[in-house]
Amino acid sequence: MTVLVTGAFGLVGSETVRQLAASGTAVVASDLDIPDNQKKAAKLPVGVTVRYADLTDAAAVDALLSQVAPSAVIHLAAIIPPLCFARRGLARKVNVDATANLLRAAEKLPAPPRFVQASSIAVYGARNPHRISDVLTADTPVHPTELYGAHKVEAEALVRAAALDWVILRLGGVLTVDMMGLMNADNIYFEGLLPIDNRINTVDVRDVARAFVAAATRPDSDKGAVVGQTFLIGGDESHRLRQGDIAPGMAGAMGLVGGLPIGLKGDPNSDSAWMSTDWMDTAHSQEVLDFQRYSWPDMLMETADKAGPLRPVLRLAAPLSRRILEFRSPYRHFAEPYADPWGRVAAKWGDPSPDNT
């Protein structure tokens, strides 16, 4: 079979392409034709084909699908937070309109492919952990409270309405043991504005890729149907964390112990001042897709191993790191006792609310 992967040079896309190629599957990696992606293309596994395409261009998508004639499409291309809040128009074109373009092109093929859609638990909206005790399931009603989650709800509806075999994967907080490669000013600022007691279900990017490979290639079995199903993709129970556990845990594993400032807790009396994350019930997803391999402690130990001789150096740099990040904190000079994530997002990137609200 041939699998087309969109957004192939992103965090999840790169690992998904690698795993597909390692399994002997013919892979076509598609993304925008920009210098950074050209550099990444040069490092792809042998045998992977690259097809550059702008998915917001319907004609380009038709050409891509007709040329590749894939057995399955793994659709990962998206504009995610916080950039989607600053580029609302472009985010809609990529997150919703491009999905529609791909679905229409896939439906036209003589042998329509299985369509695997990357979604997000942002579809469930803000979740106040002081008032909610349950965990998310595929049957939990969707109620997006910000732009990205609303886009994913729209995209999911388009997928379900298409005349294709489909699978939807709702992703939790995707992490990598190579976090240094993702460090930039926007990501650090965004991490710093999140309520530290927000519940979040993280997952190793390698396990996410394994789930996408299974969703694209695995037939229905006695373990459960794959086609026509919505799966929650998170790590095992060790990945049921609080937001404030993640960055300090990873930084500490690298040696940067105490190198990050402590953020603010969320307002227990507000149902809106929380991020769209929570813990998940992944038992059914794991039974059918068999993707969980890396626990949270596993990731911390591997992060420490990768840091190796840099750990003592980073430990020495921790006090300076903390002072710099405190100076750049989204809550510097903030007088309120609780985090205001959406107010801080709006001030830096623009209105995060869903369209037409």
Secondary structure as GFF3:
##gff-version 3
##sequence-region A 1 357
A	DSSP	beta_strand	2	6	.	.	.	ID=ss1
A	DSSP	alpha_helix	11	22	.	.	.	ID=ss2
A	DSSP	beta_strand	26	31	.	.	.	ID=ss3
A	DSSP	alpha_helix	35	41	.	.	.	ID=ss4
A	DSSP	beta_strand	49	52	.	.	.	ID=ss5
A	DSSP	alpha_helix	58	68	.	.	.	ID=ss6
A	DSSP	beta_strand	72	75	.	.	.	ID=ss7
A	DSSP	alpha_helix	83	86	.	.	.	ID=ss8
A	DSSP	alpha_helix	88	92	.	.	.	ID=ss9
A	DSSP	pi_helix	93	97	.	.	.	ID=ss10
A	DSSP	alpha_helix	98	108	.	.	.	ID=ss11
A	DSSP	beta_strand	114	120	.	.	.	ID=ss12
A	DSSP	three_ten_helix	121	124	.	.	.	ID=ss13
A	DSSP	alpha_helix	147	161	.	.	.	ID=ss14
A	DSSP	beta_strand	166	171	.	.	.	ID=ss15
A	DSSP	beta_strand	173	175	.	.	.	ID=ss16
A	DSSP	three_ten_helix	179	182	.	.	.	ID=ss17
A	DSSP	alpha_helix	185	193	.	.	.	ID=ss18
A	DSSP	beta_strand	199	204	.	.	.	ID=ss19
A	DSSP	alpha_helix	205	217	.	.	.	ID=ss20
A	DSSP	beta_strand	229	233	.	.	.	ID=ss21
A	DSSP	three_ten_helix	237	239	.	.	.	ID=ss22
A	DSSP	beta_strand	240	242	.	.	.	ID=ss23
A	DSSP	alpha_helix	243	254	.	.	.	ID=ss24
A	DSSP	alpha_helix	283	289	.	.	.	ID=ss25
A	DSSP	alpha_helix	296	307	.	.	.	ID=ss26
A	DSSP	alpha_helix	310	327	.	.	.	ID=ss27
A	DSSP	alpha_helix	341	348	.	.	.	ID=ss28
###
